[in-house]
Amino acid sequence: MKLTYFGHSAFQIETDGATLLFDPFISDNPHTEGVVSAEDLNPDYIFLTHAHADHWGDTLSIAKRTGAQLVGNFEIVTYAQNEGIENAQPMNTGGAWDFPFGRVFQTYARHSSSFPDGTYGGNPNGYILHLEGQCIYNLGDTSPFAEMAWYGEDHDIDLALMPVGDCFTMNAEGAVRAAGMLNPTQVVPVHYDTFPFIEIDMEACQQTFEDAGFNLTPLTPGSTLAL
């Protein structure tokens, strides 16, 4: 099993039997130039944390071309169905679903959510995935919130993908607070350096995590991580 990072919050996980694509902001993502195009991706599932343009991205074109199952909250799935997507699995905060590749919990995320045309996108979410004996938590766009302590108690998290870019999400210090509640074995930072508002000093971010006793692993766009 491996994770491939495409920059911002876009990444995919390849399991033994399925490819899972998350928040496929590809075409207008400055990190993906010369790395990957939307047409290169052939997922079996597309997971959406929320409806903002920098996460919704190429969802419709990829889903229509590949027939991948779209997974999102009720509002996102309804919107996609109205745009012609038939293969979709709705979820909502606190619920879980058994997929052929493993069990997925949809979590709360403290953020906002609307589609590029202004349509309400429901409550923003994260995903805790149990697959191939590992637990991966994609936090989505969020700040720390107290219920993360419950997630840390209920799930033995091997890898957490955490936003660190500040301004629109938590910064390094906030992410360390989240890590303190979740206690993940490894953290991959996301949602940074894409736009001027979220440009950060990654060396300082890594030092903040190291000082708190956590392993932060930044990935360059197009690189992979064995899981």
DRENDO-1510 file (C-alpha; in Angstrom, 1 decimal, always signed):
<recs>
REC; n; res; u; v; w
REC; 1; MET; +0.0; +0.0; +0.0 .
REC; 2; LYS; +1.3; +3.5; -0.8 .
REC; 3; LEU; +0.3; +7.1; -0.7 .
REC; 4; THR; +1.1; +9.6; -3.5 .
REC; 5; TYR; +0.9; +13.3; -2.7 .
REC; 6; PHE; -0.1; +15.8; -5.4 .
REC; 7; GLY; +0.3; +19.0; -3.4 .
REC; 8; HIS; -2.2; +21.1; -1.4 .
REC; 9; SER; -4.6; +18.5; +0.0 .
REC; 10; ALA; -4.8; +16.2; -3.0 .
REC; 11; PHE; -3.4; +12.6; -2.7 .
REC; 12; GLN; -4.3; +9.0; -3.4 .
REC; 13; ILE; -3.8; +5.8; -1.6 .
REC; 14; GLU; -3.3; +2.6; -3.6 .
REC; 15; THR; -4.4; -0.5; -1.7 .
REC; 16; ASP; -4.1; -4.1; -2.9 .
REC; 17; GLY; -7.5; -3.9; -4.6 .
REC; 18; ALA; -8.5; -0.2; -5.0 .
REC; 19; THR; -7.2; +3.3; -5.6 .
REC; 20; LEU; -8.6; +6.0; -3.4 .
REC; 21; LEU; -8.3; +9.6; -4.5 .
REC; 22; PHE; -8.8; +12.5; -2.0 .
REC; 23; ASP; -9.8; +16.1; -2.8 .
REC; 24; PRO; -8.7; +16.0; -6.5 .
REC; 25; PHE; -7.7; +19.7; -6.9 .
REC; 26; ILE; -5.4; +19.0; -9.9 .
REC; 27; SER; -6.0; +21.2; -12.9 .
REC; 28; ASP; -5.5; +24.6; -11.2 .
REC; 29; ASN; -3.1; +23.4; -8.5 .
REC; 30; PRO; +0.3; +25.1; -9.0 .
REC; 31; HIS; +2.0; +22.1; -7.3 .
REC; 32; THR; +0.9; +19.6; -10.0 .
REC; 33; GLU; +2.4; +21.3; -13.1 .
REC; 34; GLY; +4.7; +18.8; -14.7 .
REC; 35; VAL; +3.8; +16.2; -12.1 .
REC; 36; VAL; +0.3; +14.9; -12.9 .
REC; 37; SER; -2.8; +15.8; -14.8 .
REC; 38; ALA; -6.4; +15.0; -14.0 .
REC; 39; GLU; -6.5; +12.7; -17.1 .
REC; 40; ASP; -3.6; +10.6; -15.6 .
REC; 41; LEU; -5.7; +9.6; -12.6 .
REC; 42; ASN; -7.9; +6.5; -12.6 .
REC; 43; PRO; -9.3; +6.0; -9.1 .
REC; 44; ASP; -11.9; +3.5; -8.0 .
REC; 45; TYR; -13.1; +6.0; -5.3 .
REC; 46; ILE; -13.0; +9.7; -4.9 .
REC; 47; PHE; -13.3; +11.1; -1.3 .
REC; 48; LEU; -14.3; +14.7; -0.7 .
REC; 49; THR; -13.7; +16.4; +2.6 .
REC; 50; HIS; -15.7; +19.5; +1.6 .
REC; 51; ALA; -16.9; +21.5; -1.4 .
REC; 52; HIS; -14.4; +24.4; -1.7 .
REC; 53; ALA; -12.9; +24.8; -5.2 .
REC; 54; ASP; -9.4; +23.8; -4.0 .
REC; 55; HIS; -10.8; +20.4; -2.9 .
REC; 56; TRP; -13.7; +19.8; -5.3 .
REC; 57; GLY; -11.3; +20.5; -8.2 .
REC; 58; ASP; -11.6; +18.0; -11.0 .
REC; 59; THR; -14.1; +15.7; -9.2 .
REC; 60; LEU; -16.8; +15.8; -11.9 .
REC; 61; SER; -14.5; +15.2; -14.8 .
REC; 62; ILE; -12.6; +12.3; -13.2 .
REC; 63; ALA; -15.7; +10.7; -11.8 .
REC; 64; LYS; -17.5; +10.9; -15.2 .
REC; 65; ARG; -14.5; +9.5; -17.1 .
REC; 66; THR; -13.6; +6.7; -14.7 .
REC; 67; GLY; -16.9; +5.7; -13.1 .
REC; 68; ALA; -15.2; +6.0; -9.7 .
REC; 69; GLN; -17.5; +6.0; -6.8 .
REC; 70; LEU; -17.8; +9.5; -5.2 .
REC; 71; VAL; -17.9; +9.5; -1.4 .
REC; 72; GLY; -18.9; +12.6; +0.5 .
REC; 73; ASN; -21.5; +14.1; +2.8 .
REC; 74; PHE; -25.1; +14.1; +1.8 .
REC; 75; GLU; -25.0; +17.6; +0.3 .
REC; 76; ILE; -21.9; +16.9; -1.8 .
REC; 77; VAL; -23.3; +13.7; -3.1 .
REC; 78; THR; -26.7; +15.3; -3.9 .
REC; 79; TYR; -24.9; +18.1; -5.8 .
REC; 80; ALA; -22.8; +15.6; -7.7 .
REC; 81; GLN; -25.9; +13.5; -8.6 .
REC; 82; ASN; -27.6; +16.6; -10.0 .
REC; 83; GLU; -24.5; +17.1; -12.2 .
REC; 84; GLY; -24.8; +13.6; -13.6 .
REC; 85; ILE; -22.8; +11.4; -11.2 .
REC; 86; GLU; -24.6; +8.2; -10.5 .
REC; 87; ASN; -22.1; +6.1; -8.6 .
REC; 88; ALA; -22.0; +7.8; -5.2 .
REC; 89; GLN; -22.0; +6.9; -1.5 .
REC; 90; PRO; -23.4; +9.5; +0.9 .
REC; 91; MET; -22.1; +9.7; +4.4 .
REC; 92; ASN; -22.4; +12.2; +7.3 .
REC; 93; THR; -20.6; +13.3; +10.4 .
REC; 94; GLY; -20.1; +10.4; +12.9 .
REC; 95; GLY; -21.2; +7.7; +10.5 .
REC; 96; ALA; -19.2; +4.8; +9.1 .
REC; 97; TRP; -19.4; +2.6; +6.1 .
REC; 98; ASP; -17.9; -0.8; +5.1 .
REC; 99; PHE; -16.3; -0.6; +1.7 .
REC; 100; PRO; -14.7; -3.6; -0.1 .
REC; 101; PHE; -11.2; -2.2; +0.9 .
REC; 102; GLY; -12.0; -1.4; +4.5 .
REC; 103; ARG; -14.1; +0.6; +7.0 .
REC; 104; VAL; -14.3; +4.4; +6.8 .
REC; 105; PHE; -15.5; +6.8; +9.5 .
REC; 106; GLN; -16.6; +10.3; +8.4 .
REC; 107; THR; -15.5; +12.8; +11.1 .
REC; 108; TYR; -16.2; +16.4; +11.9 .
REC; 109; ALA; -13.9; +19.2; +10.7 .
REC; 110; ARG; -14.1; +22.7; +11.9 .
REC; 111; HIS; -14.2; +24.8; +8.7 .
REC; 112; SER; -16.8; +25.9; +6.2 .
REC; 113; SER; -18.0; +24.5; +2.9 .
REC; 114; SER; -19.6; +25.8; -0.3 .
REC; 115; PHE; -19.3; +24.9; -4.0 .
REC; 116; PRO; -17.6; +27.3; -6.4 .
REC; 117; ASP; -21.1; +28.4; -7.5 .
REC; 118; GLY; -22.0; +29.3; -3.9 .
REC; 119; THR; -24.2; +26.2; -3.2 .
REC; 120; TYR; -24.1; +25.0; +0.4 .
REC; 121; GLY; -21.7; +22.0; +0.7 .
REC; 122; GLY; -22.9; +20.7; +4.1 .
REC; 123; ASN; -20.6; +20.3; +7.1 .
REC; 124; PRO; -16.9; +19.9; +6.3 .
REC; 125; ASN; -15.5; +16.5; +7.2 .
REC; 126; GLY; -12.5; +14.3; +7.6 .
REC; 127; TYR; -12.1; +10.6; +7.2 .
REC; 128; ILE; -10.6; +7.8; +9.4 .
REC; 129; LEU; -9.8; +4.8; +7.2 .
REC; 130; HIS; -9.1; +1.3; +8.4 .
REC; 131; LEU; -7.5; -0.6; +5.6 .
REC; 132; GLU; -5.0; -3.4; +5.3 .
REC; 133; GLY; -4.3; -3.4; +9.0 .
REC; 134; GLN; -3.5; +0.3; +9.2 .
REC; 135; CYS; -5.4; +3.4; +10.3 .
REC; 136; ILE; -5.1; +6.6; +8.3 .
REC; 137; TYR; -6.8; +9.9; +9.3 .
REC; 138; ASN; -7.3; +12.6; +6.7 .
REC; 139; LEU; -8.3; +15.5; +8.9 .
REC; 140; GLY; -9.6; +17.7; +6.1 .
REC; 141; ASP; -9.5; +21.5; +6.5 .
REC; 142; THR; -9.8; +22.1; +10.2 .
REC; 143; SER; -8.6; +23.7; +13.4 .
REC; 144; PRO; -8.1; +21.5; +16.5 .
REC; 145; PHE; -11.3; +20.5; +18.3 .
REC; 146; ALA; -11.8; +18.7; +21.6 .
REC; 147; GLU; -13.5; +15.6; +20.1 .
REC; 148; MET; -10.1; +14.7; +18.5 .
REC; 149; ALA; -9.2; +13.2; +21.9 .
REC; 150; TRP; -12.0; +10.7; +21.4 .
REC; 151; TYR; -10.7; +9.8; +17.9 .
REC; 152; GLY; -7.3; +9.3; +19.5 .
REC; 153; GLU; -8.8; +7.0; +22.1 .
REC; 154; ASP; -11.0; +5.0; +19.7 .
REC; 155; HIS; -8.5; +4.6; +16.8 .
REC; 156; ASP; -4.8; +3.6; +16.8 .
REC; 157; ILE; -3.7; +6.1; +14.1 .
REC; 158; ASP; -0.7; +5.2; +12.1 .
REC; 159; LEU; -0.7; +8.2; +9.8 .
REC; 160; ALA; -2.5; +11.6; +10.0 .
REC; 161; LEU; -2.7; +14.1; +7.2 .
REC; 162; MET; -2.9; +17.5; +8.8 .
REC; 163; PRO; -3.3; +21.0; +7.4 .
REC; 164; VAL; -0.6; +23.3; +8.6 .
REC; 165; GLY; -0.9; +26.4; +6.3 .
REC; 166; ASP; -2.6; +28.8; +8.8 .
REC; 167; CYS; -5.0; +31.6; +7.7 .
REC; 168; PHE; -7.7; +29.2; +6.6 .
REC; 169; THR; -6.8; +26.2; +8.8 .
REC; 170; MET; -4.7; +25.5; +11.8 .
REC; 171; ASN; -1.0; +26.3; +11.8 .
REC; 172; ALA; +1.9; +24.2; +13.1 .
REC; 173; GLU; +1.1; +24.9; +16.7 .
REC; 174; GLY; -2.5; +24.0; +16.2 .
REC; 175; ALA; -1.6; +20.8; +14.3 .
REC; 176; VAL; +0.7; +19.9; +17.2 .
REC; 177; ARG; -2.2; +20.3; +19.6 .
REC; 178; ALA; -4.3; +18.0; +17.3 .
REC; 179; ALA; -1.4; +15.5; +17.3 .
REC; 180; GLY; -1.4; +15.6; +21.1 .
REC; 181; MET; -5.0; +14.4; +21.1 .
REC; 182; LEU; -4.7; +11.9; +18.2 .
REC; 183; ASN; -1.2; +10.5; +19.0 .
REC; 184; PRO; -0.4; +9.4; +15.4 .
REC; 185; THR; +2.7; +7.5; +14.6 .
REC; 186; GLN; +3.5; +9.7; +11.6 .
REC; 187; VAL; +2.1; +13.0; +10.3 .
REC; 188; VAL; +2.1; +14.3; +6.7 .
REC; 189; PRO; +1.5; +18.1; +6.4 .
REC; 190; VAL; -1.0; +19.3; +3.8 .
REC; 191; HIS; -2.7; +22.5; +2.7 .
REC; 192; TYR; +0.4; +24.8; +2.6 .
REC; 193; ASP; +2.5; +26.8; +0.1 .
REC; 194; THR; -0.2; +26.7; -2.6 .
REC; 195; PHE; -1.2; +30.4; -2.4 .
REC; 196; PRO; +0.4; +33.4; -0.7 .
REC; 197; PHE; -2.1; +33.3; +2.2 .
REC; 198; ILE; -0.8; +29.8; +3.2 .
REC; 199; GLU; +2.9; +30.1; +2.5 .
REC; 200; ILE; +4.9; +28.8; +5.6 .
REC; 201; ASP; +8.4; +28.1; +6.8 .
REC; 202; MET; +8.4; +24.3; +6.7 .
REC; 203; GLU; +11.7; +24.0; +8.5 .
REC; 204; ALA; +10.2; +25.9; +11.5 .
REC; 205; CYS; +7.0; +23.8; +11.2 .
REC; 206; GLN; +9.1; +20.6; +11.4 .
REC; 207; GLN; +11.0; +21.9; +14.4 .
REC; 208; THR; +7.7; +22.7; +16.1 .
REC; 209; PHE; +6.6; +19.1; +15.6 .
REC; 210; GLU; +10.0; +17.7; +16.6 .
REC; 211; ASP; +10.1; +19.8; +19.8 .
REC; 212; ALA; +6.7; +18.3; +20.7 .
REC; 213; GLY; +7.9; +14.7; +20.0 .
REC; 214; PHE; +6.1; +14.0; +16.8 .
REC; 215; ASN; +7.3; +12.8; +13.4 .
REC; 216; LEU; +6.4; +15.2; +10.6 .
REC; 217; THR; +7.1; +13.9; +7.1 .
REC; 218; PRO; +6.7; +16.6; +4.3 .
REC; 219; LEU; +6.2; +15.2; +0.9 .
REC; 220; THR; +7.0; +16.9; -2.4 .
REC; 221; PRO; +4.3; +16.8; -5.1 .
REC; 222; GLY; +4.4; +13.5; -7.0 .
REC; 223; SER; +6.4; +11.7; -4.3 .
REC; 224; THR; +5.1; +8.5; -2.6 .
REC; 225; LEU; +5.1; +7.1; +0.9 .
REC; 226; ALA; +5.1; +3.4; +1.6 .
REC; 227; LEU; +2.4; +2.5; +4.1 .
</recs>
